[in-house]
């Protein structure tokens, strides 16, 4: 029998490789990798600060850290997949979401639902290995995102942004409760910081994509009440961030200075918004600053406590 060889130039092999590339790209969109990364980062920050406040070291808890981060990532991924499944009708209207596999049909809808449920359940079971409190907060975050935000408020109320912020603020509590189930008050300060941060962050996106949200009939604040009211809301939330670095005084004067500087810069940028002519350009600046803000403030927390946690 003649042997059949398949070269790298084979059309069959090329089509197979292309198929895998497309499937991976589809899976990345389905899972919302960016959301998983950012929320896992804040869960790690909660875990890391819990080590600092309890006088523990990463050498004692590295295995617990892996369990916590993997479980958190799975729960978030499961929620994102179910969100995609539920929102497939409006996703086909918006430019930034119309290429999702739930819209294009590249992944069967029943498979999407099974993937979402499997990831969610698996993630909660993994978190339960860390502590039942970590699993509880994982479920609370999943419930607020899937039920309270996706199913209940997103298509009905302008407060959908605040409701959705609950789920995004939960990961630090997951990370902290894996080390310290009693939760130091600082854990709740982290919760507040991320909860407040999310509204100006997501309202900036809503301003940039106002036409798309209007076409999809999603009641985002700029769609219902206009740009000026939205800017006022963003300013109010940023003002609420101002005292939070002072509630984290245990991290030292360096962190207090960094946090205050970041808050002041964001406040100045928000105030400038009332005099700009190009709302979309200003909203994009607010969006980019919000990403810088979150990255710098959490990296600062980790770096400042690094010597204590490595001992």
C-alpha positions as CSV (number, residue, x, y, z in Angstrom):
1,X,0.0,0.0,0.0
2,X,1.4,3.4,-0.9
3,X,2.0,5.8,1.8
4,X,0.2,9.1,1.7
5,X,2.3,12.1,2.7
6,X,0.9,15.4,3.6
7,X,3.3,18.3,3.1
8,X,3.1,21.7,4.8
9,X,1.9,23.0,1.4
10,X,-1.0,20.6,1.4
11,X,-4.4,22.3,0.9
12,X,-5.9,19.8,3.4
13,X,-3.4,20.6,6.1
14,X,-3.7,24.3,5.4
15,X,-7.5,24.2,5.8
16,X,-7.1,22.1,9.0
17,X,-4.7,24.7,10.5
18,X,-6.9,27.6,9.5
19,X,-9.9,25.8,11.1
20,X,-8.1,25.6,14.4
21,X,-7.0,29.2,14.2
22,X,-10.6,30.3,13.6
23,X,-11.9,28.1,16.4
24,X,-9.4,29.5,18.8
25,X,-10.3,33.1,17.8
26,X,-14.0,32.2,18.3
27,X,-13.3,30.7,21.7
28,X,-11.4,33.8,22.8
29,X,-14.3,36.0,21.8
30,X,-16.7,33.7,23.6
31,X,-14.7,33.7,26.8
32,X,-13.9,37.4,26.7
33,X,-10.3,36.9,27.6
34,X,-9.8,40.6,28.5
35,X,-12.4,40.5,31.2
36,X,-11.0,37.3,32.6
37,X,-7.5,38.8,32.7
38,X,-8.5,42.0,34.4
39,X,-10.7,40.3,37.0
40,X,-8.2,37.6,37.8
41,X,-5.6,40.4,38.3
42,X,-7.8,42.0,40.9
43,X,-8.5,38.6,42.6
44,X,-4.7,38.2,42.8
45,X,-4.4,41.7,44.3
46,X,-7.0,40.7,47.0
47,X,-5.1,37.5,47.7
48,X,-1.8,39.3,47.8
49,X,-2.9,42.0,50.2
50,X,-4.5,39.4,52.5
51,X,-1.1,37.8,52.8
52,X,0.3,41.3,53.8
53,X,-2.4,42.0,56.4
54,X,-2.2,38.5,57.9
55,X,1.6,38.5,58.0
56,X,1.8,35.4,55.8
57,X,4.2,34.7,52.9
58,X,3.5,33.5,49.4
59,X,5.7,30.4,50.1
60,X,3.0,29.2,52.5
61,X,0.1,29.8,50.2
62,X,1.3,29.5,46.6
63,X,-0.8,26.3,46.0
64,X,-3.9,28.1,47.4
65,X,-3.1,31.0,45.1
66,X,-3.2,28.7,42.0
67,X,-6.5,27.2,43.1
68,X,-8.0,30.6,43.7
69,X,-6.9,32.1,40.4
70,X,-7.9,29.1,38.3
71,X,-11.3,28.9,40.0
72,X,-11.9,32.6,39.6
73,X,-10.9,32.5,35.9
74,X,-13.3,29.6,35.3
75,X,-16.3,31.3,37.1
76,X,-15.7,34.6,35.2
77,X,-15.3,32.7,31.9
78,X,-18.6,30.8,32.5
79,X,-20.5,34.0,33.2
80,X,-19.1,35.7,30.1
81,X,-20.1,32.7,27.9
82,X,-23.6,32.7,29.3
83,X,-23.7,36.5,28.8
84,X,-22.8,36.0,25.1
85,X,-25.5,33.3,24.8
86,X,-28.2,35.6,26.2
87,X,-27.2,38.7,24.3
88,X,-26.8,37.1,20.9
89,X,-29.9,39.1,19.5
90,X,-28.4,42.5,20.4
91,X,-24.8,41.5,19.6
92,X,-25.6,41.2,16.0
93,X,-26.6,44.9,15.9
94,X,-23.4,46.3,17.4
95,X,-20.2,46.5,15.4
96,X,-18.0,45.5,18.3
97,X,-19.9,42.3,19.0
98,X,-21.4,41.2,15.7
99,X,-18.4,38.9,15.0
100,X,-19.0,36.8,18.2
101,X,-19.5,33.1,17.5
102,X,-23.0,33.3,19.0
103,X,-23.9,35.7,16.2
104,X,-22.0,34.1,13.3
105,X,-23.1,30.6,14.3
106,X,-19.5,29.3,14.2
107,X,-20.1,27.5,17.5
108,X,-23.4,25.7,18.1
109,X,-25.6,27.6,20.6
110,X,-26.3,24.5,22.7
111,X,-22.6,23.9,22.9
112,X,-22.2,27.5,24.1
113,X,-24.7,27.0,26.8
114,X,-23.0,23.8,27.9
115,X,-19.6,25.4,27.9
116,X,-20.9,28.3,30.0
117,X,-22.6,26.0,32.6
118,X,-19.6,23.7,32.8
119,X,-17.1,26.5,33.3
120,X,-19.3,28.1,36.0
121,X,-19.8,24.9,38.0
122,X,-16.2,23.8,37.7
123,X,-15.0,27.2,38.8
124,X,-17.2,27.2,41.9
125,X,-16.0,23.7,42.8
126,X,-12.4,24.7,42.4
127,X,-12.9,27.8,44.6
128,X,-14.5,25.7,47.3
129,X,-11.1,23.9,47.6
130,X,-9.8,27.3,48.8
131,X,-12.6,28.1,51.2
132,X,-16.4,28.1,51.1
133,X,-16.3,31.8,51.5
134,X,-14.3,32.1,48.2
135,X,-16.9,29.9,46.5
136,X,-19.7,32.0,48.0
137,X,-18.2,35.3,46.6
138,X,-17.5,33.6,43.3
139,X,-21.2,32.7,43.1
140,X,-22.2,36.2,44.2
141,X,-20.2,37.7,41.4
142,X,-21.5,35.2,38.8
143,X,-25.1,35.8,39.9
144,X,-24.8,39.6,39.8
145,X,-23.3,39.4,36.3
146,X,-25.5,36.8,34.7
147,X,-28.9,37.4,36.5
148,X,-28.9,40.9,37.9
149,X,-27.0,42.5,35.0
150,X,-27.4,40.5,31.9
151,X,-30.9,39.2,32.3
152,X,-32.6,41.8,34.6
153,X,-31.1,45.3,34.3
154,X,-29.1,45.6,31.1
155,X,-32.0,46.1,28.7
156,X,-34.3,47.9,31.2
157,X,-32.6,50.5,33.3
158,X,-29.8,53.1,33.1
159,X,-28.5,51.8,36.4
160,X,-27.3,48.7,34.5
161,X,-23.8,50.0,34.7
162,X,-23.9,50.2,38.5
163,X,-25.5,46.8,38.7
164,X,-22.9,45.3,36.5
165,X,-20.2,46.9,38.6
166,X,-21.1,44.6,41.5
167,X,-19.8,41.6,39.7
168,X,-16.6,43.3,38.7
169,X,-15.9,44.4,42.3
170,X,-16.2,40.9,43.8
171,X,-12.9,39.3,42.7
172,X,-10.7,40.9,45.4
173,X,-13.1,39.5,48.0
174,X,-12.7,36.0,46.4
175,X,-8.9,36.3,46.6
176,X,-8.9,37.8,50.1
177,X,-11.3,35.2,51.5
178,X,-9.1,32.3,50.3
179,X,-6.4,33.5,52.8
180,X,-8.5,35.2,55.4
181,X,-12.2,34.1,55.4
182,X,-13.0,36.8,58.0
183,X,-12.2,39.6,55.6
184,X,-10.3,42.6,56.9
185,X,-11.9,46.0,56.3
186,X,-9.3,46.6,53.6
187,X,-10.9,43.9,51.5
188,X,-14.1,46.0,51.4
189,X,-12.1,49.1,50.5
190,X,-10.8,47.2,47.5
191,X,-14.4,46.2,46.7
192,X,-15.5,49.9,46.8
193,X,-12.5,51.1,44.8
194,X,-13.3,48.7,41.9
195,X,-17.0,49.3,42.2
196,X,-16.7,53.0,41.9
197,X,-13.9,52.8,39.2
198,X,-16.1,50.8,36.9
199,X,-18.9,53.4,36.3
200,X,-16.7,56.1,34.8
201,X,-14.8,53.4,32.9
202,X,-18.0,51.9,31.3
203,X,-19.7,55.2,30.8
204,X,-16.7,56.3,28.8
205,X,-17.3,53.2,26.6
206,X,-21.0,54.0,26.4
207,X,-20.2,57.5,25.2
208,X,-17.9,56.2,22.5
209,X,-20.4,53.6,21.4
210,X,-23.6,55.7,21.9
211,X,-24.9,55.2,18.4
212,X,-24.5,51.4,18.6
213,X,-26.2,51.2,22.0
214,X,-29.0,53.3,20.7
215,X,-29.5,51.1,17.7
216,X,-29.5,48.0,20.0
217,X,-32.1,49.8,22.2
218,X,-29.9,49.4,25.3
219,X,-30.7,52.2,27.9
220,X,-27.2,53.4,28.6
221,X,-27.0,56.8,30.3
222,X,-25.8,58.8,27.3
223,X,-28.6,57.2,25.2
224,X,-31.4,58.1,27.5
225,X,-30.2,61.3,29.3
226,X,-27.4,62.7,27.0
227,X,-23.7,63.4,27.2
228,X,-23.8,66.2,29.8
229,X,-25.7,64.2,32.4
230,X,-23.3,61.3,31.7
231,X,-20.3,63.6,32.3
232,X,-21.7,64.7,35.7
233,X,-22.2,61.1,36.7
234,X,-18.7,60.2,35.8
235,X,-17.4,63.2,37.8
236,X,-19.4,62.3,40.9
237,X,-18.0,58.7,40.9
238,X,-14.4,60.0,40.5
239,X,-14.9,62.4,43.4
240,X,-15.9,59.4,45.5
241,X,-12.6,57.8,44.7
242,X,-10.6,60.6,46.4
243,X,-10.7,59.4,50.0
244,X,-10.1,55.7,49.3
245,X,-6.2,55.9,49.2
246,X,-6.4,57.3,52.8
247,X,-8.4,54.3,53.9
248,X,-5.4,52.2,52.7
249,X,-2.9,54.1,54.8
250,X,-1.3,50.8,56.0
251,X,0.3,50.5,52.6
252,X,2.4,53.6,53.4
253,X,2.9,57.1,52.2
254,X,4.2,56.1,48.7
255,X,0.9,54.4,47.9
256,X,-1.0,57.3,49.4
257,X,0.9,59.6,47.0
258,X,0.4,57.4,44.0
259,X,-3.3,56.9,44.6
260,X,-3.9,60.6,45.3
261,X,-2.0,61.6,42.2
262,X,-4.0,59.2,40.0
263,X,-7.3,60.4,41.5
264,X,-6.4,64.1,41.0
265,X,-5.3,63.5,37.4
266,X,-8.6,61.7,36.6
267,X,-10.6,64.4,38.3
268,X,-8.9,67.1,36.2
269,X,-9.6,65.2,33.0
270,X,-13.2,64.7,34.0
271,X,-13.7,68.4,34.7
272,X,-12.2,69.3,31.3
273,X,-14.9,67.2,29.7
274,X,-17.5,70.0,30.3
275,X,-15.6,72.3,27.9
276,X,-14.6,69.8,25.1
277,X,-16.2,69.9,21.7
278,X,-15.3,66.4,20.7
279,X,-17.1,64.1,23.2
280,X,-15.9,60.9,21.5
281,X,-12.3,61.9,21.7
282,X,-12.6,63.0,25.4
283,X,-14.5,59.7,26.2
284,X,-11.6,57.8,24.7
285,X,-9.1,59.7,26.8
286,X,-11.2,58.9,29.9
287,X,-11.4,55.2,28.9
288,X,-7.6,55.0,28.4
289,X,-6.9,56.8,31.7
290,X,-9.2,54.4,33.5
291,X,-7.2,51.4,32.3
292,X,-3.9,53.1,33.3
293,X,-5.4,54.0,36.7
294,X,-6.4,50.4,37.5
295,X,-3.1,48.9,36.3
296,X,-0.9,51.4,38.2
297,X,-2.9,51.3,41.4
298,X,-2.9,47.5,41.7
299,X,0.7,47.1,40.6
300,X,1.7,49.7,43.2
301,X,-0.1,47.7,45.9
302,X,1.7,44.5,44.9
303,X,5.2,46.0,44.5
304,X,4.9,48.0,47.8
305,X,4.0,44.8,49.8
306,X,6.5,42.6,47.9
307,X,9.2,42.4,50.5
308,X,6.8,41.5,53.3
309,X,5.1,38.7,51.3
310,X,8.3,37.1,50.1
311,X,9.6,36.6,53.6
